[in-house]
Structures are given as structure tokens and as C-alpha cells.
Amino acid sequence: MGVSLYEFKDPKEALKALEKRQKELVKELEELIKKRERGEISEEEFYAQKTRLEREYVEVMDRLTQLRFIVGGGL
């Protein structure tokens, strides 16, 4: 994953970094789709990269949910 939570002492800093990475992943996926539409990459390569991006996105969203809970003080 692009962001390691061990780099941060403050959960709010980690939250900002994860939110930034989430936006980057969305942009990467959009660019990947454009490359496929222009015929710059094969379908096989497209799906391999798409799967990688989706997996990282799910990890980032999971960590974002956890950190938002922590930063928000829980229940």
C-alpha cells in the first residue's frame, strides 16, 4: 500500500495522507481507463492494473474508516 500508518505519530496526519492516497487512486484508475480506451494497453494489462488499484483502494478505505472512528472518538 502507498501509505504506511507507522510513519505518523498523529492519527489526523495519517487520515490526511490516506485521504490524499484515495484521491490519487481514483485518478490512477481514471487514467488507466483512458489508456485502455486509446488502445495504449492490452485488456490483460488493464485488468491486472485495475485489480491492483482496486485492492489498494479497498485497503485505504478500510484504514480510513478505522482512523475516522479513532479520530472521532469512537461511539
Secondary structure by P-SEA (a helix, b strand, c coil): ccccccccccaaaaaaaaaaaaaaaaaaaaaaaaaaaaccccaaaaaaaaaaaaaaaaaaaaaaaaaaaaaaccc
